[in-house]
Amino acid sequence: MDRSAIERYFAATPALASLCTQNGWPDNDSLKIEIVDQGARSAVCAVSFEEILVEGAGCVAGRVPCWGRFRVTWDAAGEVLCAEREA
């Protein structure tokens, strides 16, 4: 598995929003991915990022650290098929 495929997937997937706690959105510039365990067609990835919080006027009001784990599955060509959040 090519690590860059996992990085591209997490930079584009809405799955990261499931880790947000304040109704903000993930900051891709702060995204960090660690492969914790890897098998033939899947890997457990620990992800962390800052959630961007916005005021009513559209100004950035703050940032909240977020983290979690996902099991990422890929096909024979190395393309990510899905990422399921792990408890």
DRENZA-336408 format. One record per residue (C-alpha): residue in three letters; x, y, z. Coordinates in steps of 0.2 Angstrom, whole numbers, padded with zeros to 4 digits, always signed. Layout:
% DRENZA-336408
ALAXYZ...
//
This chain:
% DRENZA-336408
MET+0000+0000+0000ASP+0006+0017-0005ARG+0005+0029+0010SER+0001+0044-0001ALA-0015+0035-0006ILE-0020+0035+0012GLU-0015+0053+0014ARG-0025+0058-0002TYR-0040+0049+0004PHE-0040+0057+0022ALA-0038+0074+0014ALA-0053+0072+0004THR-0065+0061+0014PRO-0080+0068+0024ALA-0076+0054+0036LEU-0065+0065+0047ALA-0080+0076+0051SER-0086+0062+0062LEU-0072+0066+0074CYS-0077+0084+0075THR-0086+0089+0092GLN-0090+0107+0089ASN-0099+0108+0072GLY-0083+0114+0064TRP-0073+0106+0050PRO-0056+0097+0049ASP-0041+0108+0045ASN-0031+0097+0032ASP-0016+0108+0035SER-0015+0101+0052LEU-0019+0083+0048LYS-0007+0069+0054ILE-0009+0051+0050GLU+0000+0037+0058ILE-0001+0019+0052VAL-0003+0009+0068ASP-0006-0009+0061GLN-0005-0015+0043GLY-0011-0031+0034ALA-0012-0036+0016ARG-0028-0026+0012SER-0031-0015+0027ALA-0023-0004+0040VAL-0027+0004+0056CYS-0023+0023+0055ALA-0023+0035+0070VAL-0027+0052+0063SER-0027+0069+0072PHE-0031+0087+0066GLU-0037+0103+0072GLU-0056+0107+0070ILE-0059+0124+0064LEU-0073+0133+0073VAL-0082+0148+0065GLU-0092+0162+0073GLY-0108+0168+0065ALA-0099+0182+0055GLY-0088+0168+0047CYS-0073+0173+0057VAL-0062+0159+0064ALA-0066+0158+0082GLY-0054+0144+0088ARG-0047+0127+0085VAL-0050+0111+0094PRO-0039+0096+0093CYS-0047+0080+0087TRP-0041+0062+0085GLY-0047+0045+0082ARG-0044+0028+0073PHE-0050+0022+0056ARG-0048+0005+0048VAL-0043+0009+0030THR-0047-0005+0016TRP-0040-0004-0001ASP-0041-0014-0017ALA-0028-0024-0027ALA-0023-0009-0036GLY-0019+0000-0020GLU-0034+0013-0021VAL-0043+0016-0004LEU-0060+0009-0004CYS-0066+0015+0013ALA-0062+0020+0030GLU-0072+0014+0045ARG-0071+0023+0062GLU-0065+0011+0076ALA-0071+0014+0093
//
